């Protein structure tokens, strides 16, 4: 593992890279409240075929928060991240995002189309907030504020009990590594490491620049993984239909018995599908 910190415009970004730098590069963006460790097991299945760059988003992991709310708009984050990525990658690359990271990947591709060979979306970039009926920005902010306030745990066992609901895998010590760095100890309790300002500013960004505003600009191949649990989800169905009708070259995959964190539930299957998709696109 090669851990790195890169400073741009007086802001330091944290990340890790894996694999041979001569291989095609895959840049990975995580979801909200997570950090680059979210991809811990997925990277094991991809590092022989890709040069992987995993980045902590602003206000997450070891990357400090931005100071201004407007800096969390997707176009702003994408441009800032490009300053970091450009120091490490000098040729077109693949980009992957989970949840929030998927929207960021789409916006990055919209702004820098010549830099991207293909986009992988892991259950993001197609539902929130446009397909979530009745979920106004005000309600979303209230819900997230309540979630942040409630994310205070007396023990690690309490965290595991909560996060077990986010995966179809039986929780074990092996899954702790995916989320352990998402928390910090404050006055004897575990609380989210991602700060409130960053999280709420990001929610506002979803409404300011919804994912569908990128679709017409995406001309490269796209691979979308979507959850299959619960089996029926009207918002998910509407989102899939919209993105399929809007992006010409898109492959959509629903892996059986997976929730929102598909790369936690079945990292080997996700990796295999990515490699097969990449191989087919390069023919």
Order of alpha helices (4+ residues) and beta strands (2+ residues): beta-beta-beta-alpha-beta-alpha-beta-alpha-beta-alpha-beta-alpha-alpha-beta-beta-alpha-beta-alpha-beta-alpha-alpha
